[in-house]
Amino acid sequence: MKSKAAKWLDIVVESINYIVVNYALSNMAMLFQYNLLFILFFASEVWATANYWSKANKLSKNKVVSTTLLIVCYIVHIALIYFVGRIVGDITPFKQ
């Protein structure tokens, strides 16, 4: 049995991981916004969101807490995109 502190540490680590991964996926989706690969990165964001919610629900054993955590993490993710900005780049082939 995990202690309460260890469970909350796992939730914090999962939350940080979710925010970072979703920020990267959002940047890739914005980079490919005029390409069919956009669908892949957007679907990956949806999958990561569902995966995070199920992990948070499993660790907290409370749907209200896990939903609240998801909303807070999503707000932090959107704030990162808004205040930090998106990564701007060009798609370059490996061979030139």
Secondary structure by P-SEA (a helix, b strand, c coil): cccaaaaaaaaaaaaaaaaaaaaaaaaaaaaaccccaaaaaaaaaaaaaaaaaaaaaaaaccaaaaaaaaaaaaaaaaaaaaccccbbbbbccccc
